Amino acid sequence: MSLQSFAQKQENPLLAEFNTPFGAPPFDKIGNNHFLPAIEEAIRVHKAEIETIVNNSAPPDFENTIVAFDRSGELLNTVNAIFGGLNGANTNPEMQEIAKKTTPLLSAHRNEIRFNQRLFDKIKNVFERRSGLGLDAEQSRLVEKMYDDFARNGATLPEAQRNELKAINDRLSMVSLQLSQHLLAENNGFKLVIDNPEDLAGLPPAVISAAADEAKAAGQEGKWVFTLAKPSWTPFLQFSERRHLREHLYRAYFMRGNNNNESDNKKLFTELMTLRQKMAELLGFQNYAEYFISDQMAQTPQNVYDFLYKVWEPSIVRAKNEKADMQAIIDREGKGFELESWDWWYYAERVRKEKYDLNEDELKPYLTLDNVREGVFRLTNQLFGLIYVKRTDVPVYHPEVEVFEVKDFDGSHLGLLMIDPHPRPGKRSGAWCGTYRNGTWKDGQKTAPIVTMVMNFTRPAGNQPALLSWDKTTTYFHEFGHALHNLFANGRYQRTSRSVPRDFVELPSQILENWAGEPELLKTYAFHYQTGEPMPDALIEKLQKSRYFNQGFDNTEYLAAAILDMDWHTSQVTGETDVNAFEKATLDRIGLIDEIIPRYRTTNFGHIFGSGYAAGYYVYRWAGVLDADAFAAFKESGDLYNQELAARFRKYILAENALYEGMDAYIKFRGKEPSIEAFLERSGLQ
Ligand SMILES: [Zn+2]
């Protein structure tokens, strides 16, 4: 170690040993000035670790290559987890500037490793001899996955083709960035400005005041502005009595990127498709969907199509019934028009009031933040025997963060859980679960994970505790499911512990949402904060029934987009392909009705512009079917807390799932492949 880096370690708490309970990050000592030098130092250390592997003169073997590479980058992971976690939950302008500097540094560093041919040659050497090395199943899987990670990036190709792939990737990033920028420009480029108060007819006061704030921010004080952001356009479509304004706003929304202006996405999108096709072919796949899905639980595009069509059939039938219900209201009131896509939200609200009379304000007093937390603590205690002990000696980055030590059923330490519930400037919106440290094994010793749940739930006001809507309650259970996954993950190596396909990762989170609404559990946590009474049966019944509301529409608009995504990524697209004609052909084939527009149309399908959900938009419903089927196992057993099932769920789905292919892990838990029946029943689609 040089003198300079020795001095740095002395002063920089991110680089020093964490002298805290459970080795938690010393948040109280970390300042903005520590991040950049720590990240630079951690990258340098990681590079040195890779160099050591590559320059080792001993023949490559499982320990000196595979394990060494799997373990490398520990310091960088630690520093990144802390910086990334804080930048999401508690950022400031200085941290955002640091992120701008470190993002390109980190991506260059990752690329350098990904395309390190000398490193790959060593991994390949071990991979080719793996059957003779006496490896156990987990070790073999580690070698195979590691080899595959490089192969999927083109490492096995001759140099000329590797360069071609690199050129395609560079162009792909440009095109995908431009598509997103166009979409952003289209989002920001439209405003519905209302200056006549009569045109606010039907809108609730909170919606009107948000629109007034929007107008003020746009320099149009005294008027009302609605935008193409979801929290703005959705309530307008739900409540506005001005049909022509609903049409105007919704058209602007679904035509984004399709207006033949400077932000038009049609031409660029076909380029994106042809580039992905070329990339897939270079890597030995027929098309991009086959490439992406081969690494997923679904494994083949055909499996995804089969699945989507199975859910599509009952969904479209149900959507047509919903349409008839709404048309009946229009006719009854003598309005004399046919339902159109911009009417759906408005009349769905009317149906909601008539058929599913659930008032959120009636529910909320039973769902205090503390009640909900107790509910999930109780659930995981019943299922897995977990005990939560509040700790006040662990450093936190904000006084609202609560820390719990999670103890396993036998009293042993399982990990730390940090809960950061309320919004504040510097926290990004939404809810998520992350880790400040992953659970890892090293030389037979386990380092316990440090897990964090970050939410944006309204804080207490006056004498009223923080009250959650039903949606926020299930969000709490959802994120807690991710937390459990992080707490239980128990592979011996990083790659066999932490790496889960996209169409599997929402199973642990979504399954917990099922328990949230079960009367048996509700009665143990949903107590009125003033009277102490448990939630009444009539209210629970309404809550359960409300799950069926608008499910035909919800599934249909989602599935139409998912099928469109699959069609694009399994077709031979050229620069001449007519985007609108392609889209129409898909929607005609599946028999979508005119009153429903796909949740995203091609030119504004942000999920598939980047690589994250391309040929992967299906994963949301796929996970929905999995979690319904997995939960049905508990229901069928007649015991919501069935210990044997809970133990199998913990072992195969949460702790060791990365040791198996997704479907194999599932079958080990469930005893059979998932079926869609439980999902259809839960959504009232049967
Ligand atoms: Zn999730």
Residues whose N, C-alpha, C, O or C-beta is under 5 A from the ligand:
A	BS01	ZN	S509
